[in-house]
Amino acid sequence: MTNEQRPNPDANQQTVYEFRIKGHLGQQRMDWFVGLTVTLEEDGNTLLSGPVIDQSALHGILKKIRDLGMPLLAVSQVEPKDIEKKISTSVVSQKRSKRRKK
């Protein structure tokens, strides 16, 4: 049995996370989450999504959410391609919603 370590081909790739917060994030607080996509959902919650470079950055985001005083509903690690699908679906649904209001 060898104790050989093989390099992880994805070691340099950033991990993508989703953070679901109860309630809508105010405009002035959105600047706290530079680099993340902020989606105000129809159910009244906020979804933050995007790449997180390391564990330290992950804890920094969690600390900011804590400092908001808004309940954290979920944290999920996701595949980057899943985020792209959700963002494009969200943009389409927002456009449809705007058309209906007119």
Secondary structure, DSSP 4 states (H G I P E B T S, - for coil): -----PPPTTTTSPEEEEEEESSPPPHHHHGGGTTSEEEE-TTS-EEEEEEE-SHHHHHHHHHHHHHHTPPEEEEEEE-HHHHHHHHHHHHHHHHHHHHHH-
